[in-house]
Amino acid sequence: MGNLEIIDKTSKMGFTLPHKIYINGKAICILKAPSMRIESMPQAYYRLRVESMIPFISAEALVKVEEGSNKVCFRDKEKLWDSLFLIDIVMLIAKCFVTFPDTIELTYKIFTNGYGLLWLIREWIIRKKYFKIEQIK
């Protein structure tokens, strides 16, 4: 028997988006914390699937559970959210020193919202695997 710890490394700005966790096609839970532990699993290979609450974003990996503690982590493969976060930080800092005209505010909102929307459309069209799942030895 072994234990499986699933670690979420996708958290941004101190909070974690919920993810659905499936093992061998069976829904186990909704992961809302940075990690979770499943106790007393028989030694075997398991198909682990992580599905985001954002539509069409998921990944699947084969995980080997051995005697003792086994760790698996998943993280973002893309840097979209990091780049949007950086743009937001720069804008917030700039707002402390400068009052922007309405046209710049509107352009900023259109750009950030449009960027996110285009990314979701692309994910839907090509069904790209967003997460990278890896087993930690």
C-alpha positions in Angstrom: 0.0 0.0 0.0 1.1 3.5 -0.7 0.1 7.1 -0.3 -0.4 9.5 -3.1 0.0 13.3 -2.6 -1.2 15.6 -5.4 0.4 19.0 -5.4 -1.0 22.0 -7.2 1.7 24.4 -8.4 -0.7 26.5 -10.5 -1.6 28.9 -7.7 -1.2 32.5 -8.5 -1.3 35.5 -6.1 -1.8 33.3 -3.1 -4.9 31.5 -4.1 -5.7 28.3 -6.0 -8.3 27.8 -8.6 -10.3 24.6 -8.0 -9.5 21.6 -10.1 -11.4 18.3 -10.6 -9.2 15.2 -9.9 -10.0 11.9 -11.6 -8.2 8.6 -11.0 -8.9 5.9 -13.6 -11.8 7.8 -14.9 -13.5 8.1 -11.5 -14.0 11.6 -10.0 -12.1 11.6 -6.6 -12.6 15.2 -5.5 -12.4 18.9 -6.3 -9.0 20.1 -5.2 -9.3 23.5 -3.6 -6.1 23.5 -1.6 -2.5 23.5 -2.7 -2.2 19.8 -2.1 -4.2 16.7 -1.1 -3.3 13.2 0.1 -4.9 9.9 -0.7 -4.1 7.2 1.8 -3.7 3.4 1.4 -3.7 3.0 -2.4 -2.7 -0.5 -3.7 0.6 -0.5 -5.6 -0.2 -0.1 -9.3 -0.3 2.3 -12.2 -3.1 4.8 -12.2 -4.4 7.2 -14.8 -4.5 10.7 -13.1 -6.6 13.4 -14.8 -6.6 17.0 -13.8 -9.5 19.1 -15.2 -9.7 22.9 -14.6 -12.9 24.7 -13.8 -12.0 26.8 -16.9 -13.7 24.9 -19.8 -11.6 22.6 -22.0 -8.4 22.8 -19.9 -7.2 19.4 -18.7 -4.3 16.9 -18.8 -3.8 13.2 -18.1 -0.8 11.2 -17.0 0.1 7.7 -15.9 1.2 7.6 -12.2 3.0 4.8 -10.5 2.0 4.3 -6.8 4.6 2.4 -4.8 5.1 1.5 -1.2 5.4 4.6 1.0 4.8 8.2 -0.1 4.4 9.1 -3.7 4.2 12.7 -4.9 2.7 14.1 -8.2 2.6 17.8 -9.0 0.9 19.6 -11.8 1.7 23.1 -13.1 0.9 25.5 -15.9 2.7 24.9 -19.2 2.0 28.4 -20.4 2.9 31.8 -19.1 -0.4 33.6 -20.1 -1.6 34.2 -16.6 1.9 35.4 -15.5 2.1 37.9 -18.4 -1.5 39.2 -17.6 -0.6 39.5 -13.9 2.6 41.5 -14.8 0.6 43.9 -17.0 -2.0 44.4 -14.2 0.8 45.1 -11.7 2.4 47.7 -14.0 -0.9 49.3 -14.6 -1.7 49.5 -10.8 1.7 51.1 -10.1 1.3 53.5 -12.9 -2.2 54.5 -11.6 -0.6 55.6 -8.3 1.4 58.3 -10.1 -0.6 59.2 -13.2 -4.3 59.7 -14.0 -5.0 58.0 -17.3 -7.5 59.3 -19.8 -10.5 57.2 -20.4 -9.2 56.0 -23.8 -6.1 54.5 -22.3 -8.2 52.8 -19.6 -10.6 51.4 -22.2 -7.7 50.2 -24.4 -6.1 48.4 -21.4 -9.4 46.6 -20.6 -10.0 45.6 -24.2 -6.5 44.3 -24.5 -6.4 42.2 -21.3 -9.9 40.8 -21.8 -9.4 40.2 -25.5 -6.1 38.5 -24.8 -7.7 36.1 -22.4 -10.7 35.4 -24.7 -8.4 34.7 -27.7 -6.5 32.2 -25.5 -9.6 30.4 -24.4 -10.8 30.2 -28.1 -7.5 28.8 -29.1 -7.7 26.2 -26.3 -11.2 25.2 -27.4 -10.2 24.8 -31.1 -7.0 22.8 -30.6 -7.8 21.1 -27.3 -4.2 21.7 -26.2 -3.1 20.1 -22.9 -2.6 23.0 -20.6 -1.1 21.3 -17.5 2.2 19.5 -17.1 1.8 16.6 -14.7 5.0 15.0 -13.3 5.8 12.5 -10.7 8.4 13.5 -8.1 10.8 10.8 -7.0 
